[in-house]
Amino acid sequence: MVLIQKGILFGIIISFMLGPAFFILIETSIKKGFKAAVFLDLGILSSDAIYLLSAFFIAEKINFWLTTNTFVQYIAGLVFIILGGFSIRKNYLKKNDFSLSEVKEVEGDDSNRIIYPLNLFIKGLGLNAINPGVLMFWIAACTYATNELKLSDIKLFTFFGITLSTLFVVDVLKIYFSSKLKEKINKNTLSIIGILIGCLLIFFGLAIFFKDLST
């Protein structure tokens, strides 16, 4: 029970960490609806799971590679800056880019019922994967679980399995309540939200760009 409680608490804490994925997830739920954001979140969590497994087995090698190849953080930072710039431009110039009619059209097209969710899944996977801070976080989390909580083998996998499951449940709740805002705000407000998210992406990009991964 103690292991379950710690896993749930850790998952709740992680779910409210304010990173790029958090804001993109909220924006997607508001603009594109509940289902779209869930597929995006599945991609994000899949990326977390991949990084977590990597941290289990090759944490030291990954840590060394990240700290000796600084170009990784520059590329990641630049990607977020570019994405932020596109988001600002798109929402400033195209007020109706994510209108309800467009969403319905995508959902109603049988040829897109598989491609559209897959694109969202890949987007979530990619956006989370290009952030070196995510990998560094899971390496630190594994170190904490093994050194401080004294977990190993099955208990370690159980702890992080509960953590990721809790993370998904809390994310679904955030997505659900955020998606309800879609019916209550107008297109101009949606555009303003998109511009703000773009500014945040640029901020995170600059933070990654100038972050010293060796510390």
Summary of the structure (lengths in Angstrom):
residues: 215
radius of gyration: 18.3
end to end distance: 34.7
largest distance: 53.6
contacts: 682
relative contact order: 0.23
helix: 85%
strand: 0%
